[in-house]
Amino acid sequence: QVQLVESGGGLVQAGGSLRLSCAASGRTFSTYTMGWFRQAPGKGPEFVAFIGRRGGNGYYRDSVKDRDRFTISRDNAKKTVYLQMNSLKPEDAAVYYCAAHEGPYYSTNDTMNRAWYDYWGQGTQVTVSS
């Protein structure tokens, strides 16, 4: 089992940057595929990005691919996954959650499905002022 704790959210002006962190407990962090989701007020949760167990290039929702606005990364030695968010827009405002799936991914479609993940953090609020 793993526990996830997000941090790094806050208030930022449009065009600004934030770096979210998600620290995991347990000894087997490197066996988990990690994802980020977000939920804005009055909207359903949506996939943001995921990264495989060994790191490398992540996979992103289309709205954050533009100009490489968001970058997901992980440090298995620190048992932490990050989400660097640049050029933030008001529509990026949401509660951001990290999630962990025990094992590898075989389909990016799976990684975009909330039900595929086994563990969730409590979320961190991101507010973007226009």
Contacts in CASP RR format, 6 or more apart in sequence:
PFRMAT RR
TARGET T0000
AUTHOR 0000-0000-0000
METHOD contacts of the structure
MODEL  1
QVQLVESGGGLVQAGGSLRLSCAASGRTFSTYTMGWFRQAPGKGPEFVAF
IGRRGGNGYYRDSVKDRDRFTISRDNAKKTVYLQMNSLKPEDAAVYYCAA
HEGPYYSTNDTMNRAWYDYWGQGTQVTVSS
1 26 0 8 1.000
1 119 0 8 1.000
2 24 0 8 1.000
2 25 0 8 1.000
2 26 0 8 1.000
2 28 0 8 1.000
2 29 0 8 1.000
2 32 0 8 1.000
2 100 0 8 1.000
2 102 0 8 1.000
2 119 0 8 1.000
3 24 0 8 1.000
3 25 0 8 1.000
3 26 0 8 1.000
3 119 0 8 1.000
3 121 0 8 1.000
4 22 0 8 1.000
4 23 0 8 1.000
4 24 0 8 1.000
4 25 0 8 1.000
4 98 0 8 1.000
4 99 0 8 1.000
4 100 0 8 1.000
4 119 0 8 1.000
4 120 0 8 1.000
4 121 0 8 1.000
5 22 0 8 1.000
5 23 0 8 1.000
5 24 0 8 1.000
5 121 0 8 1.000
5 122 0 8 1.000
6 20 0 8 1.000
6 21 0 8 1.000
6 22 0 8 1.000
6 96 0 8 1.000
6 97 0 8 1.000
6 98 0 8 1.000
6 121 0 8 1.000
6 122 0 8 1.000
6 123 0 8 1.000
6 124 0 8 1.000
7 20 0 8 1.000
7 21 0 8 1.000
7 22 0 8 1.000
7 23 0 8 1.000
7 124 0 8 1.000
8 18 0 8 1.000
8 19 0 8 1.000
8 20 0 8 1.000
8 21 0 8 1.000
8 124 0 8 1.000
9 18 0 8 1.000
9 20 0 8 1.000
9 96 0 8 1.000
9 124 0 8 1.000
9 125 0 8 1.000
9 126 0 8 1.000
10 18 0 8 1.000
10 124 0 8 1.000
10 125 0 8 1.000
10 126 0 8 1.000
10 127 0 8 1.000
11 127 0 8 1.000
11 128 0 8 1.000
11 129 0 8 1.000
12 18 0 8 1.000
12 88 0 8 1.000
12 126 0 8 1.000
12 127 0 8 1.000
12 128 0 8 1.000
12 129 0 8 1.000
13 128 0 8 1.000
13 129 0 8 1.000
14 88 0 8 1.000
14 89 0 8 1.000
14 90 0 8 1.000
14 128 0 8 1.000
14 129 0 8 1.000
14 130 0 8 1.000
15 86 0 8 1.000
15 87 0 8 1.000
15 88 0 8 1.000
15 89 0 8 1.000
15 128 0 8 1.000
16 86 0 8 1.000
16 87 0 8 1.000
16 88 0 8 1.000
16 128 0 8 1.000
17 84 0 8 1.000
17 85 0 8 1.000
17 86 0 8 1.000
17 87 0 8 1.000
17 88 0 8 1.000
18 85 0 8 1.000
18 88 0 8 1.000
18 126 0 8 1.000
19 82 0 8 1.000
19 83 0 8 1.000
19 84 0 8 1.000
19 85 0 8 1.000
20 36 0 8 1.000
20 82 0 8 1.000
20 83 0 8 1.000
20 84 0 8 1.000
20 85 0 8 1.000
20 96 0 8 1.000
20 98 0 8 1.000
20 124 0 8 1.000
20 126 0 8 1.000
21 80 0 8 1.000
21 81 0 8 1.000
21 82 0 8 1.000
22 34 0 8 1.000
22 36 0 8 1.000
22 80 0 8 1.000
22 81 0 8 1.000
22 82 0 8 1.000
22 83 0 8 1.000
22 98 0 8 1.000
22 121 0 8 1.000
23 78 0 8 1.000
23 79 0 8 1.000
23 80 0 8 1.000
24 32 0 8 1.000
24 79 0 8 1.000
24 80 0 8 1.000
24 81 0 8 1.000
24 100 0 8 1.000
25 79 0 8 1.000
26 79 0 8 1.000
29 76 0 8 1.000
29 79 0 8 1.000
30 53 0 8 1.000
30 54 0 8 1.000
30 76 0 8 1.000
31 53 0 8 1.000
31 102 0 8 1.000
31 103 0 8 1.000
32 53 0 8 1.000
32 100 0 8 1.000
32 101 0 8 1.000
32 102 0 8 1.000
32 103 0 8 1.000
32 119 0 8 1.000
33 50 0 8 1.000
33 51 0 8 1.000
33 52 0 8 1.000
33 53 0 8 1.000
33 100 0 8 1.000
33 101 0 8 1.000
33 103 0 8 1.000
33 104 0 8 1.000
33 105 0 8 1.000
33 111 0 8 1.000
34 50 0 8 1.000
34 51 0 8 1.000
34 52 0 8 1.000
34 72 0 8 1.000
34 74 0 8 1.000
34 81 0 8 1.000
34 98 0 8 1.000
34 99 0 8 1.000
34 100 0 8 1.000
34 101 0 8 1.000
35 47 0 8 1.000
35 48 0 8 1.000
35 49 0 8 1.000
35 50 0 8 1.000
35 51 0 8 1.000
35 72 0 8 1.000
35 81 0 8 1.000
35 98 0 8 1.000
35 99 0 8 1.000
35 100 0 8 1.000
35 101 0 8 1.000
35 111 0 8 1.000
35 117 0 8 1.000
36 47 0 8 1.000
36 48 0 8 1.000
36 49 0 8 1.000
36 50 0 8 1.000
36 72 0 8 1.000
36 81 0 8 1.000
36 83 0 8 1.000
36 96 0 8 1.000
36 97 0 8 1.000
36 98 0 8 1.000
36 99 0 8 1.000
37 45 0 8 1.000
37 46 0 8 1.000
37 47 0 8 1.000
37 48 0 8 1.000
37 96 0 8 1.000
37 97 0 8 1.000
37 98 0 8 1.000
37 99 0 8 1.000
37 114 0 8 1.000
38 45 0 8 1.000
38 46 0 8 1.000
38 48 0 8 1.000
38 92 0 8 1.000
38 94 0 8 1.000
38 95 0 8 1.000
38 96 0 8 1.000
38 97 0 8 1.000
38 126 0 8 1.000
39 45 0 8 1.000
39 46 0 8 1.000
39 94 0 8 1.000
39 95 0 8 1.000
39 97 0 8 1.000
40 91 0 8 1.000
40 93 0 8 1.000
40 94 0 8 1.000
40 95 0 8 1.000
41 94 0 8 1.000
43 94 0 8 1.000
45 97 0 8 1.000
45 114 0 8 1.000
46 61 0 8 1.000
47 61 0 8 1.000
47 111 0 8 1.000
47 112 0 8 1.000
47 113 0 8 1.000
47 114 0 8 1.000
48 60 0 8 1.000
48 61 0 8 1.000
48 64 0 8 1.000
48 70 0 8 1.000
48 83 0 8 1.000
48 96 0 8 1.000
49 58 0 8 1.000
49 59 0 8 1.000
49 60 0 8 1.000
49 61 0 8 1.000
49 64 0 8 1.000
49 70 0 8 1.000
49 72 0 8 1.000
49 83 0 8 1.000
50 58 0 8 1.000
50 59 0 8 1.000
50 72 0 8 1.000
50 105 0 8 1.000
50 108 0 8 1.000
50 111 0 8 1.000
50 112 0 8 1.000
51 58 0 8 1.000
51 59 0 8 1.000
51 72 0 8 1.000
51 73 0 8 1.000
51 74 0 8 1.000
51 81 0 8 1.000
52 58 0 8 1.000
52 74 0 8 1.000
52 104 0 8 1.000
52 105 0 8 1.000
53 103 0 8 1.000
53 104 0 8 1.000
54 76 0 8 1.000
55 73 0 8 1.000
55 74 0 8 1.000
55 76 0 8 1.000
56 73 0 8 1.000
58 72 0 8 1.000
59 108 0 8 1.000
59 111 0 8 1.000
60 70 0 8 1.000
60 72 0 8 1.000
61 112 0 8 1.000
63 91 0 8 1.000
64 70 0 8 1.000
64 85 0 8 1.000
64 92 0 8 1.000
67 87 0 8 1.000
68 86 0 8 1.000
69 85 0 8 1.000
69 86 0 8 1.000
69 87 0 8 1.000
69 88 0 8 1.000
70 83 0 8 1.000
70 84 0 8 1.000
70 85 0 8 1.000
70 86 0 8 1.000
71 82 0 8 1.000
71 83 0 8 1.000
71 84 0 8 1.000
71 86 0 8 1.000
72 81 0 8 1.000
72 82 0 8 1.000
72 83 0 8 1.000
72 84 0 8 1.000
73 81 0 8 1.000
73 82 0 8 1.000
73 84 0 8 1.000
74 80 0 8 1.000
74 81 0 8 1.000
74 82 0 8 1.000
75 81 0 8 1.000
75 82 0 8 1.000
81 98 0 8 1.000
83 96 0 8 1.000
83 98 0 8 1.000
85 92 0 8 1.000
85 126 0 8 1.000
88 126 0 8 1.000
88 128 0 8 1.000
89 128 0 8 1.000
90 128 0 8 1.000
90 129 0 8 1.000
90 130 0 8 1.000
91 128 0 8 1.000
92 126 0 8 1.000
92 128 0 8 1.000
93 126 0 8 1.000
93 127 0 8 1.000
93 128 0 8 1.000
94 126 0 8 1.000
95 123 0 8 1.000
95 124 0 8 1.000
95 125 0 8 1.000
95 126 0 8 1.000
96 123 0 8 1.000
96 124 0 8 1.000
96 125 0 8 1.000
96 126 0 8 1.000
97 120 0 8 1.000
97 121 0 8 1.000
97 122 0 8 1.000
97 123 0 8 1.000
98 120 0 8 1.000
98 121 0 8 1.000
98 123 0 8 1.000
99 114 0 8 1.000
99 117 0 8 1.000
99 118 0 8 1.000
99 119 0 8 1.000
99 120 0 8 1.000
99 121 0 8 1.000
100 117 0 8 1.000
100 118 0 8 1.000
100 119 0 8 1.000
100 120 0 8 1.000
101 111 0 8 1.000
101 116 0 8 1.000
101 117 0 8 1.000
101 118 0 8 1.000
102 118 0 8 1.000
105 111 0 8 1.000
110 116 0 8 1.000
END
